[in-house]
Amino acid sequence: MVIRDAQHDVGLEQRRKMFGIEGAEDQVHHTTDLNDKLQDFVTRYCFGDIWQREGLSIPDRSKITIAMLIAQGNEQELRVHLRGALANGLTPLQLREIAVHAVLYCGIPASNEGLRALAEVLEEKGLPFEMDGEAQRTPRL
């Protein structure tokens, strides 16, 4: 049973801002006996509590989440949160830099998967891959 209270409402609103109706109402209001406990937990505690705490901004929380999902190699959730990070105001350049930085601490495969996921999300959203002109400044052989 999903508990609908003020914390639930705050969490649902945060999910809606980040993921749209498909990541909010479509997930929370169409639960089954299989997933209702998880959806309640995610809505109330993840987005209604932890994401609302003082000390880190919502964009900073997105950055941290992206980095942790790259480190875990969790590609499905990474794509979901890349979309949410864009909705939270992060730029494609910032997201690229998180994935590039991950190579130092997570390794090449994790960083590569992060960049691949970002490319898919950017393409899906019709956003350009050109960010800072760095690739164009690289001398061609």
C-alpha positions, 0 to 999 in steps of 0.5 A: 500500500502506498501511503499518501501523505505530505512526504509522499506529495513532496516526493511525487512532485520531485519525481515529476520535476525530474522525470515527468508524469511517466516517472511520477504518477505513472510509476506511483499510481499504477503499482502492483502487489509486486512493486508497491512497497518499492514505489512507496519507499522511493517516493517518500524516502528517496525523493520526499526526504533525502533529495529534500535535505539541506546541505546539497542542492538538487543539481548537486544531488544529481551530479552525485547520483550520476557519479555513483550510478556510473561507478555501479555500472547501473546503466538503466538507472543511469539513463533515468537519472541523466534525464532527471539531471538535465531536468534539474538544470545540469548541462550536457557538458557537466554530465560529460565531465562527470563521466570523463572524471569517472575514468580516474576512479571507476575505470575505462569501461565504467566511464565509457558506459557513462558516455554511451548512456549520455549519448543515448539520452542526448540523442533521444532528447534531440540535444547536440553532442557539440559542447565546448569545441574541444573535439574540433580543436584536436589536430587531425592527422 
